[in-house]
Amino acid sequence: MTMPDTVDTDAARHLTTRGGWRAFASQRPSALALLSEEEYAALSGAELDRYNEDRLDHHARLLVVATSTVRHTVTSGRRLVLLNRHAVSARRGLIISGPAGTGKTIAITQLGLAHELQDRAQHPDVDDRIPVVYITVPPAATPRMIAVEFARFLGLPTTGKFNITDIIDSVVGVCTKARTGLILVDELHNISLTTRHGAEVADTLKYFSERIAATFIYAGIDIEHSSLLSGTRGAQIAGRFTLILTHPFPYGQEWKGLVSTMERTLLLHRHTPGTLVKLDRLLHKRTGGMIGALSHQIRGAAIDAVLTGTEQITQDSLEAVPLDVAAESPRLLADVRDKW
């Protein structure tokens, strides 16, 4: 399956439920187009409000650009799905690891999206298949909490009368019957093998992987430096999983391409095309090469441009959008050093 250059995703979707995931996989990119100046000037007050609201919604959506990391993850994941197709044990998996804000969740959800769409194409008009399961690991997770996350995605009951064995058996039964082929486990860094619960959670995930004929994909922050790949349990994980590292983007052609792609999606009436491309070095310095921070800054500035009526993004309007602490920290430290 060919990856599109961009995919429009709604961050408000609850991907950890079957309904939310199916809605995510069913949505289509925004078809909203920029009106001509004549059409724009002719809008009534109510029409202008609706048009502006539609543009605000357009810019608020998380635009996912098919970066090299996304493409590598999708290619590697789909290869593993094929390699695991006839495996009866010791199926191989994938771990996506890196600093926060480097696109790990985007990468695995785009892999899940590609798998879901291919499965739908191969089995049209079949509603009882669940090709993909997506869960996140809760903080201080216990084995039961992990089992409940699987059950919640599938819409299975998890009340107190159901013990963990009942829940696991139900999850395995549904995934087997529904031909689940890909299981995405996000926030893996919430597991620590140095704690009893953490070790038990790792064992629970391993048990699921042995009983469900699916490819498991993990994502988390700096997994390669955590306890998850050390000791006896860690060695088992390391022996079955391929590691893909995410990182801030260096200032180069790919970064320039990301900025250019995002700029082409803007729906602003007085924005000069190429403005953001000329500011790509500034954007890289401000965001530290973090794709999440870049998206937040451009979308935030676009929303401000609609709300204020300026209808354009400038260097000043970009700098007016506050970023997350991780992205801001290097710049703030540099400012402190300059003052001293």
C-alpha positions in Angstrom: 0.0 0.0 0.0 1.4 3.5 -0.9 1.6 5.9 2.0 0.0 9.3 1.2 2.1 12.4 1.6 -0.2 13.7 4.3 -2.9 12.3 6.4 -5.4 14.4 8.3 -6.1 13.0 11.8 -8.3 14.3 14.5 -6.5 14.4 17.8 -9.8 14.4 19.7 -10.5 10.8 18.6 -10.3 8.2 21.4 -8.1 5.7 19.6 -8.1 3.4 22.6 -11.7 2.3 21.8 -12.8 0.3 18.8 -15.3 3.0 17.8 -12.7 5.7 18.0 -10.2 3.7 16.0 -12.7 2.9 13.3 -13.7 6.5 13.0 -10.0 7.5 12.7 -9.5 4.9 10.0 -12.6 6.0 8.1 -12.1 9.7 8.0 -11.0 11.5 4.9 -8.7 14.6 4.5 -10.4 17.9 4.7 -12.0 19.0 1.4 -12.2 22.6 2.5 -10.9 25.0 -0.1 -9.9 28.7 0.1 -12.5 31.0 -1.4 -11.6 33.5 -4.0 -11.3 37.1 -2.8 -14.6 37.9 -4.5 -16.4 35.0 -2.9 -14.8 35.9 0.5 -15.9 39.5 0.3 -19.4 38.5 -0.6 -20.0 36.4 2.5 -22.8 37.5 4.8 -22.0 37.8 8.5 -23.4 34.3 9.3 -21.7 32.8 6.3 -18.4 34.3 7.3 -18.7 32.9 10.8 -19.3 29.4 9.4 -16.5 29.7 6.9 -14.1 30.9 9.6 -15.2 28.2 12.0 -14.5 25.6 9.2 -11.1 27.0 8.7 -10.3 27.0 12.4 -11.3 23.3 12.5 -9.1 22.7 9.5 -6.1 24.2 11.1 -6.8 22.6 14.5 -6.6 19.1 12.9 -3.3 17.4 13.3 -1.7 17.1 9.9 0.5 14.0 9.7 3.3 14.3 7.2 4.8 11.0 5.9 8.3 11.6 7.3 11.2 9.2 6.9 10.4 7.8 10.4 6.7 7.2 9.5 7.7 5.6 6.2 10.3 3.4 7.9 7.9 2.3 10.6 5.1 1.5 8.1 7.5 -0.5 5.9 9.1 -2.4 8.7 5.8 -3.1 10.4 4.1 -4.4 7.3 7.1 -6.6 6.6 6.8 -8.1 10.1 3.1 -8.8 9.6 3.9 -10.8 6.5 6.8 -12.6 8.1 4.6 -13.5 11.1 1.7 -14.7 9.0 2.5 -18.4 9.3 4.5 -18.3 12.6 3.1 -20.4 15.4 5.4 -19.0 18.1 8.2 -16.5 18.6 6.6 -13.9 16.4 8.7 -10.8 15.8 7.7 -7.3 16.8 8.8 -3.7 16.6 9.7 -1.1 19.2 9.6 2.6 18.3 11.7 4.6 20.8 12.9 8.1 21.2 12.5 11.4 23.1 9.0 12.9 23.6 7.7 14.9 20.7 9.6 13.0 18.0 6.5 11.3 16.4 6.4 7.8 17.9 2.6 7.7 18.3 2.1 9.2 14.9 4.4 6.5 13.4 2.6 3.5 15.0 -0.9 4.9 14.3 0.0 5.4 10.7 1.2 1.8 10.6 -2.1 0.7 12.1 -4.0 2.9 9.6 -2.2 1.3 6.7 -2.9 -2.2 8.0 -6.5 -1.4 8.7 -7.1 0.0 5.2 -5.5 -2.9 3.5 -7.5 -5.4 5.5 -10.7 -3.5 4.6 -9.8 -3.6 1.0 -9.1 -7.3 1.1 -12.4 -8.0 3.0 -15.0 -5.5 1.8 -18.4 -5.5 3.4 -17.2 -7.6 6.4 -18.0 -5.9 9.7 -16.9 -8.5 12.2 -13.1 -8.1 11.7 -10.9 -6.1 14.1 -7.6 -5.8 12.2 -6.0 -3.5 14.7 -6.1 -3.1 18.5 -4.5 0.1 20.0 -3.9 0.5 23.7 -1.8 2.7 26.0 0.0 1.5 29.1 -1.4 3.4 32.2 1.0 4.8 34.8 1.8 2.3 37.5 0.1 -0.4 35.5 -0.8 -3.8 36.9 -1.5 -6.9 34.8 -5.3 -6.5 35.3 -5.1 -2.9 34.2 -3.4 -4.0 30.9 -6.0 -6.7 30.4 -8.7 -4.1 31.0 -7.2 -1.8 28.4 -7.5 -4.6 25.8 -11.0 -5.3 26.9 -12.0 -1.7 26.8 -10.9 -1.3 23.2 -12.9 -4.4 22.3 -16.0 -3.3 24.2 -15.8 -6.3 26.6 -17.2 -6.2 30.2 -14.6 -5.7 32.9 -16.7 -5.4 36.1 -15.4 -6.7 39.4 -16.9 -10.1 38.9 -14.6 -10.8 36.0 -11.1 -11.8 37.2 -8.0 -11.2 35.1 -8.1 -14.8 33.7 -11.7 -14.2 32.5 -10.7 -10.9 30.9 -7.7 -12.3 29.2 -9.6 -15.3 27.8 -12.3 -13.0 26.5 -9.7 -10.7 24.8 -7.9 -13.7 23.2 -11.1 -15.2 22.0 -12.4 -12.0 20.4 -9.0 -11.1 18.8 -8.8 -14.7 17.4 -12.3 -14.7 16.0 -12.0 -11.1 14.6 -8.7 -11.9 12.9 -6.7 -9.2 14.7 -3.4 -8.9 12.9 -1.7 -5.9 14.5 -1.6 -4.8 18.2 -0.2 -1.4 19.0 0.9 -0.8 22.6 1.8 2.9 23.3 3.4 4.5 26.4 5.6 1.5 27.0 7.9 3.5 29.2 5.3 3.3 31.9 6.5 -0.3 32.5 9.6 -0.8 34.7 11.0 -4.3 35.1 12.6 -3.2 38.3 9.2 -3.4 40.0 7.1 -6.5 40.7 4.1 -5.0 38.9 6.2 -3.9 36.0 7.6 -7.4 35.5 4.2 -8.9 35.8 2.8 -6.4 33.1 5.7 -7.4 30.8 4.8 -11.1 31.4 1.1 -10.3 30.6 2.0 -8.7 27.3 4.2 -11.6 26.4 1.3 -14.0 27.3 -1.0 -12.0 25.0 1.6 -12.1 22.2 1.8 -15.9 22.5 -1.9 -16.5 22.5 -3.0 -13.9 19.9 -1.7 -14.5 16.3 -0.8 -10.9 15.8 2.2 -8.7 15.4 2.9 -6.5 18.4 4.2 -3.0 18.0 5.5 -1.1 21.1 6.2 2.6 21.4 7.7 4.6 24.3 10.2 7.2 25.5 13.8 6.1 25.4 13.1 2.4 25.7 16.6 1.5 24.7 17.9 3.1 27.9 15.3 1.6 30.2 15.1 -1.6 32.2 12.8 -3.1 29.6 15.7 -4.5 27.5 17.8 -5.6 30.4 17.8 -8.8 32.6 16.2 -12.1 31.6 12.9 -10.6 30.7 14.5 -7.8 28.8 16.7 -10.2 26.9 13.5 -12.0 25.7 12.1 -8.8 24.5 15.3 -7.7 22.8 15.6 -11.1 21.1 12.2 -10.7 19.4 11.8 -7.0 18.7 13.4 -4.7 16.2 14.2 -1.2 17.4 13.5 1.9 15.4 14.8 5.1 17.0 13.1 8.5 16.5 14.9 11.7 17.0 14.6 15.5 16.4 15.1 16.3 12.8 18.4 18.0 11.8 18.2 21.1 9.8 18.3 19.8 6.2 16.2 18.9 3.2 13.7 16.8 5.0 13.1 19.5 7.5 12.6 22.1 4.7 10.2 19.7 3.1 8.2 19.3 6.2 7.8 23.1 6.6 6.9 23.4 2.9 4.3 20.6 3.1 2.6 22.1 6.2 2.6 25.6 4.6 0.7 24.3 1.5 -2.2 23.2 3.8 -2.8 26.7 5.1 -6.2 28.4 4.3 -5.4 32.0 4.9 -6.4 34.9 2.6 -3.3 37.2 3.0 -0.6 34.7 3.6 2.3 34.9 1.1 3.3 31.4 -0.1 6.9 30.7 0.8 6.9 32.7 3.9 7.4 29.7 6.2 9.9 28.2 3.9 12.0 31.3 4.3 11.7 31.0 8.0 12.5 27.2 8.1 15.8 27.8 9.9 14.1 29.9 12.6 11.4 27.3 13.0 14.1 24.6 13.4 15.9 26.6 16.1 12.7 27.4 17.9 11.3 23.9 17.9 14.6 22.0 18.3 13.7 19.9 15.3 10.7 18.4 17.0 8.0 17.5 14.5 5.2 17.8 17.2 6.4 21.3 18.2 6.6 22.4 14.5 3.0 21.2 13.9 1.8 23.0 17.0 3.5 26.2 16.2 2.3 26.4 12.6 -1.3 25.4 13.4 -1.4 27.7 16.4 -0.2 30.7 14.3 -2.8 29.8 11.6 -5.6 29.8 14.1 -4.4 33.1 15.5 -4.4 34.5 12.0 -8.1 33.6 11.5 -9.2 34.7 14.9 -7.4 38.1 14.7 -8.3 38.7 11.0 -4.7 39.2 10.0 -5.0 36.2 7.6 -1.3 35.6 7.5 1.6 34.1 9.4 4.7 36.1 10.1 7.8 35.6 12.2 6.2 37.7 15.0 3.0 35.6 15.0 5.0 32.3 15.0 7.0 33.5 18.0 3.8 34.5 19.8 2.7 30.8 20.0 4.1 29.3 23.2 5.6 25.8 22.8 6.0 22.9 25.2 8.7 23.0 27.8 10.8 20.4 26.0 10.9 22.5 22.9 11.4 25.8 24.7 14.1 24.6 27.2 17.1 24.9 24.9 16.1 28.4 23.8 15.4 29.5 27.4 18.7 28.2 28.6 20.5 30.0 25.8 18.7 33.2 26.8 19.9 32.8 30.4 23.4 32.2 29.2 23.3 35.3 27.0 22.1 37.4 30.0 24.9 36.2 32.2 
